[in-house]
């Protein structure tokens, strides 16, 4: 999987990665200049989850055994958060948000 320019928004700095899972597909997009990340979980033709975060400070993939997940951290002067989206074997979304 290689990130490519995301065509829907029309922004040349928005990158997209599509991750096929068993029954669905994950779309991960990020804006290189505006520090935003969107994770869309699709099943068939419908969007099941559309998670959007601004002020992203970290986006990485982690693998433990046969499980793969995406980790997104974000923060501002008054709040921080972390989202972990497990994409294999099943989709599991953990979202933590804390005011500081």
C-alpha positions, -999 to 999 in steps of 0.1 A, spaced: 0 0 0 14 34 -10 -2 67 -1 -16 87 -30 -32 120 -36 -68 120 -24 -91 131 -52 -124 139 -34 -112 171 -16 -92 184 -45 -63 194 -22 -29 185 -36 -15 181 -1 -42 156 11 -29 120 10 -50 89 11 -43 53 21 -69 25 15 -66 -6 37 -88 -35 27 -101 -56 56 -123 -87 56 -157 -72 53 -149 -35 48 -123 -10 38 -105 17 58 -98 51 41 -72 71 59 -65 106 47 -42 133 60 -35 169 51 3 175 50 0 213 55 -31 215 79 -23 187 103 -57 170 99 -64 133 97 -96 115 87 -103 77 92 -133 64 73 -145 29 79 -168 17 50 -189 -14 48 -204 -22 14 -215 12 0 -220 29 34 -198 48 58 -199 32 93 -175 55 111 -161 89 99 -135 101 125 -119 135 118 -92 151 140 -74 184 136 -40 193 151 -26 158 145 9 154 160 14 117 152 1 92 127 17 57 126 10 21 119 18 -5 146 19 -42 143 18 -68 171 18 -104 159 -10 -107 134 -28 -75 145 -23 -42 127 -35 -8 140 -33 29 131 -25 53 159 -33 90 157 -24 115 184 -36 151 184 -35 181 207 -40 217 213 -31 240 242 -62 228 262 -68 192 250 -50 161 239 -63 128 224 -53 95 210 -72 73 186 -62 37 179 -79 19 150 -73 -18 148 -78 -29 112 -70 -66 114 -85 -92 123 -115 -71 131 -121 -33 133 -118 -19 168 -118 18 175 -105 33 208 -108 71 212 -95 89 242 -99 127 247 -86 147 277 -89 184 286 -58 198 301 
